[in-house]
Amino acid sequence: MREMLTGGPLDVLTGDYLAELTMLILARDRLRDPSLGYARTFLRQLEECLGLALERGVRIVVNAGGLNPARLADAVRELAKGLGLDAAVGYVEGDDLLPRRAELGLPEGLLAANAYLGAFGVAECLRAGADVVVTGRVTDASLVVGPGIAWFGWGTGDLDALAGATVAGHVLECGAQATGGNYAFFREHDVTRPGLPLAELHPDGSSVITKHPGTGGAVTVGTVTAQLLYETAGPRYPGPDVTARLDTVRLTGQGPDRVRIDGVRGEPPPATLKAGLNRLGGHRNEVVFVLTGLDIEAKAALVRRQFEDALVRRPAELRWTLARTDHADAATEEAASALLRLTARDRDPDRVGRELGRTAVELGLAGYPGFHLAAPPGPGAPYGVFEAAYVDPAAVEHTAVLPDGRRVGIPPAPVTTPVTAAEPAPVEERAGEAEDLGPTRRAPLGLVAGARSGDKGGDATLGVWARDEPGRRWLARTLTTDRLRELLPETAGLPITRHQLPNLRALSFTITGLLGEGVAAQHRFDPQAKALGEWLRSRHLDIPEALL
């Protein structure tokens, strides 16, 4: 926060503190103490930087209110008073659907249920003179779109401008992911300590993505492309105020660390409002056996037979995963070892608790040669489940609470896209469009393509882009859904949706169900699919030498 405030000119400082997993964590905080439920990290940052922001006239807009924006707003006022500062604080609420669960037809047993609100509540607070605006669950992009509405006077019908700001907000929401963090071609830049991105937003919704002078990392067409592909699914990026058409985005380099975004077209938002539901799914535990040296597969089979035979009460789910991290004739013991991971789940905490760990430990003197565990077994822990629901926007009480205490209701978008409106069918590039690029060589895909992957509930999203137009055409022909299943065998049998985004030289994949019940359920080794793209880039296929 201090770096952004002191590094150069700034009108608004935004901060995205919420993720699907964060909402579950905050819900558990609120169960222990009803006065909690917000991101306390924000208050620690603000204690150091509020005076600096007020001195420089920088507004602060954050979603750190989580499940309790009113209480966070009070805490900000108390903090300001304690520092001898006069700060006008507004907040946005109405996203919390839990008190109206039955009325809205939501399932029982929820810890949190929150609608993804839009940007017009943020704008109302800023127009009323708020120095600090805190919200609950708004869309990530709303933190940027709201200031745009307040500054430029956009209305609900200014769809292209709202869409352009939405794209800028999506680029900024994950911080350094737009300046070289998590970037496929990270060796091209010094990303030891990348700076944070900022957007110069214009009245028509276009923007320039840049960063403060002298900060690390880089802003390039590639880094911005990577972030645009992050956790998006296809050409339409729907939100509560507008649907941004990602297939209309134009990216243009404008010199060092400056990328212009323009051409973004907007459509009316969907007729329903997305809500995130969090509940406890049960309890889980994990035991990791270390298998060293020869006969790894046989040792793994022996562990499984002995363990399952010794269990007194079998959990509802037992999942075994063998990671062949071992090397032949290894120079170190660790390099000679593989990891056999056992994950257990059950609604009864006792079935995955100490009994599970005790069963593993008691095999020690009767098991495979070299038996040991990566860590002592733990007692087990609860896990959460995230799922999306869709509600009528008119039933959600989106409210801006202004610094003087006035409450302003924010109506839903007056024009929406009907629920029955069909998404254009994904189009596979026809084999007849193939071009002869000459001889090929077996090589990793990552030599010619970047990737960025992530999660949307239980689904994995995967964006893959080429670095030039010949590479795009080859990628579009080559990386079909069938080829993706071949390269990533874990996706076999799962529905995969593929879209082309020619302006970004990219393909967008959604792999339905790869992550089970979402990140909190820890369904797989990489529960948020963060490295799915890097796995794909490491896979070998026949690549034209002209592209290498």
Sequence and secondary structure as in RCSB ss.txt:
>XXXX:A:sequence
MREMLTGGPLDVLTGDYLAELTMLILARDRLRDPSLGYARTFLRQLEECLGLALERGVRIVVNAGGLNPARLADA
VRELAKGLGLDAAVGYVEGDDLLPRRAELGLPEGLLAANAYLGAFGVAECLRAGADVVVTGRVTDASLVVGPGIA
WFGWGTGDLDALAGATVAGHVLECGAQATGGNYAFFREHDVTRPGLPLAELHPDGSSVITKHPGTGGAVTVGTVT
AQLLYETAGPRYPGPDVTARLDTVRLTGQGPDRVRIDGVRGEPPPATLKAGLNRLGGHRNEVVFVLTGLDIEAKA
ALVRRQFEDALVRRPAELRWTLARTDHADAATEEAASALLRLTARDRDPDRVGRELGRTAVELGLAGYPGFHLAA
PPGPGAPYGVFEAAYVDPAAVEHTAVLPDGRRVGIPPAPVTTPVTAAEPAPVEERAGEAEDLGPTRRAPLGLVAG
ARSGDKGGDATLGVWARDEPGRRWLARTLTTDRLRELLPETAGLPITRHQLPNLRALSFTITGLLGEGVAAQHRF
DPQAKALGEWLRSRHLDIPEALL
>XXXX:A:secstr
 HHHHHSS  SEEEE    HHHHHHHHHHHHH TT  S HHHHHHHHHHHHHHHHHT EEEE TTTT HHHHHHH
HHHHHHHTT    EEEEE  B GGGHHHHT  SSEEEEEE B SHHHHHHHHTT SEEEESSB TTHHHHHHHHH
HH   TT HHHHHHHHHHHHHHTTGGGGTTTT TTGGGS  SSB  EEEEE TTS EEEEE TT BS   HHHHH
HHHTTT  SSEEE SS EEEGGG EEEE STT EEEE  EEE  BSSEEEEEEEEEEEEEEEEEEEESS HHHHH
HHHHHHHHHH SS  SEEEEEEE    TT SSTGGGEEEEEEEEEESSGGGGSHHHHHHHHHTTTTSSTT EESS
     EEEEEEEEEEE GGGS  EEE TTS EEE    SS B TT          GGG      EEEEEGGGTEE
EEEEEETTEEEEEEEESSHHHHHHHHHH  HHHHHHH GGGTTS EEEEEEGGGTEEEEEETTTTTT GGGT SS
STT TTHHHHHHHSEEEEETTT 
